[in-house]
């Protein structure tokens, strides 16, 4: 089964790109391939001048740790770690010495310094997503991938989360690639990529 077919995409440093399309169009698969989580059967994926499709699984993991941040719809927080410990984790994985201080600084930026000792089960959905965003930005990644970052949130909380995401993105100069069904969110990005049946679709040319 072919999920993506003849996709050719280039994302520039500092750019914000939305990937839109109906469910099953291949959006999340494209994101996973760009991040090195999935491997294409043919073709190449480059990340910051590194061909990640030429790396083994360990090599791709190192590339992600050094260059990539993630925000998922389902938060993906570790239940046994506090908010602060969840944010510290990517720093500890790359051997950063002041992991606690750096994590607390970013947690403060997302307004959760007072919740640093709370576990995910003690946080609201919006707070969990703010922890996830802090964790994604704490390593100052070159690229941030977000897969339906407001999918599990009400519209008001989702709006606040998106404002936070773009504010941190602008402050950090990070490249942002996000998958969304929300057209108003897509319109805030520099560019929108439409995926239809596994192919990039250009509405203006239709």
C-alpha positions in Angstrom: 0.0 0.0 0.0 1.4 3.4 -1.0 0.8 6.1 1.6 2.9 8.9 0.0 3.6 9.0 -3.7 6.3 11.2 -5.4 6.3 13.8 -2.7 9.0 16.5 -3.2 9.1 19.1 -0.5 11.6 21.7 0.7 11.2 23.6 3.9 13.5 26.6 4.6 15.1 27.6 7.8 12.9 29.7 10.0 9.8 29.0 7.9 6.4 27.9 9.3 4.6 25.4 7.2 1.1 23.9 7.7 0.3 20.4 6.2 -3.4 20.0 5.7 -5.7 17.4 4.1 -8.5 15.0 5.0 -7.9 12.1 7.4 -5.9 9.3 5.8 -4.3 11.6 3.2 -0.8 11.0 4.5 -0.2 14.1 6.6 1.1 12.4 9.8 3.1 9.9 7.7 4.8 12.8 5.9 5.6 14.4 9.3 7.1 11.1 10.6 9.3 10.7 7.6 10.6 14.3 7.8 11.5 13.7 11.4 13.2 10.4 10.7 10.6 8.4 12.7 9.5 6.4 9.6 11.6 5.4 6.6 10.4 5.9 3.0 10.7 2.8 0.8 12.4 5.0 -1.8 13.7 8.6 -1.9 15.8 10.7 0.5 15.1 12.9 3.5 17.5 15.6 4.5 17.6 17.4 7.9 20.1 20.3 8.4 22.4 19.0 5.6 22.3 15.5 7.0 20.7 12.7 4.9 18.8 11.0 7.7 17.6 8.2 5.3 21.3 7.1 5.1 21.5 6.7 8.9 20.7 3.6 10.9 18.1 3.8 13.7 20.6 5.0 16.3 21.9 7.6 13.9 18.5 9.0 13.3 17.8 9.1 17.1 20.9 11.2 17.6 19.9 13.5 14.7 16.5 13.9 16.3 17.9 14.6 19.7 20.2 17.3 18.3 17.9 19.0 15.9 14.2 18.2 16.4 11.4 18.9 18.8 7.9 17.3 18.8 4.5 18.3 19.9 1.8 15.6 19.6 -2.0 15.7 19.9 -1.9 13.1 22.7 0.9 15.0 24.7 3.1 11.8 25.1 4.2 12.9 28.6 5.7 10.2 30.9 3.2 9.6 33.7 5.8 8.7 36.3 7.7 12.0 35.8 6.7 15.5 37.1 6.2 18.4 34.7 9.7 19.6 35.4 11.2 16.1 34.9 9.3 15.7 31.6 10.9 18.9 30.3 14.3 18.0 31.6 14.3 14.6 29.9 15.5 15.7 26.4 18.3 17.8 28.0 19.5 14.8 30.1 19.5 12.6 27.0 22.0 14.9 25.3 24.1 15.3 28.5 23.2 18.9 29.3 24.7 19.8 32.7 22.1 22.4 33.9 19.1 20.4 32.8 17.0 21.4 35.8 17.6 25.1 35.5 17.0 25.2 31.7 13.8 23.2 32.0 12.5 25.4 34.8 13.2 28.5 32.6 11.2 27.2 29.7 8.4 25.9 32.0 8.2 29.4 33.4 7.8 30.8 29.9 4.8 28.6 29.3 3.3 29.8 32.7 3.7 26.5 34.6 6.5 27.1 37.1 4.0 26.7 39.9 3.0 23.3 38.6 6.6 21.9 38.1 6.1 19.2 40.8 2.8 18.0 39.5 2.4 14.7 37.5 0.6 14.6 34.2 -2.5 13.0 35.9 -2.7 16.2 38.0 -2.7 18.6 35.0 -5.5 19.7 32.7 -5.3 19.0 29.0 -4.1 22.5 28.3 -1.4 22.3 31.0 -0.2 18.9 29.6 0.1 20.5 26.2 2.0 23.4 27.6 4.4 21.0 29.3 4.8 19.2 25.9 5.6 22.5 24.2 8.1 23.3 26.9 9.7 19.9 26.4 9.8 20.4 22.6 11.5 23.8 22.8 13.9 23.2 25.7 16.7 21.9 23.5 16.3 24.9 21.1 15.6 22.6 18.1 16.3 23.6 14.6 12.9 22.2 13.6 9.7 21.7 15.5 7.2 19.2 14.3 3.6 19.5 15.6 1.0 16.9 14.8 -2.6 18.2 15.5 -1.3 20.2 18.6 -4.8 21.4 19.5 -6.7 18.2 18.6 -7.5 17.3 22.2 -8.3 20.8 23.4 -11.4 23.0 23.5 -11.3 26.0 21.1 -10.3 28.6 23.8 -7.5 26.5 25.2 -6.4 25.6 21.7 -6.2 29.2 20.8 -4.0 30.0 23.8 -1.7 27.0 22.9 -1.3 28.1 19.3 -0.4 31.7 20.4 2.2 30.2 22.7 3.5 27.9 20.0 4.0 30.8 17.5 5.4 33.1 20.2 8.1 30.6 21.2 8.7 29.8 17.5 9.3 33.4 16.7 11.5 33.9 19.8 13.6 30.9 19.0 13.8 31.2 15.2 12.8 27.6 14.9 11.5 26.1 11.7 7.9 24.9 12.3 6.1 22.2 10.4 2.6 21.3 11.7 -0.2 19.0 10.7 -3.6 20.4 11.3 -7.3 20.3 10.2 -7.7 23.8 11.5 -7.7 26.2 8.5 -7.4 29.3 10.8 -4.3 27.8 12.3 -2.9 26.9 8.8 -3.4 30.5 7.7 -1.1 31.7 10.5 1.8 29.8 8.8 4.0 31.2 6.1 2.9 28.5 3.7 0.3 25.7 3.5 1.0 22.2 1.9 -2.1 20.3 0.8 -1.9 16.5 0.8 -4.5 14.6 -1.1 -4.3 10.8 -1.5 -0.6 10.8 -0.7 0.4 13.5 -3.1 1.0 17.2 -2.7 -2.0 19.0 -4.2 -1.9 22.5 -5.6 -5.4 24.0 -5.4 -4.5 27.1 -7.5 -3.5 24.8 -10.3 -6.6 22.6 -10.2 
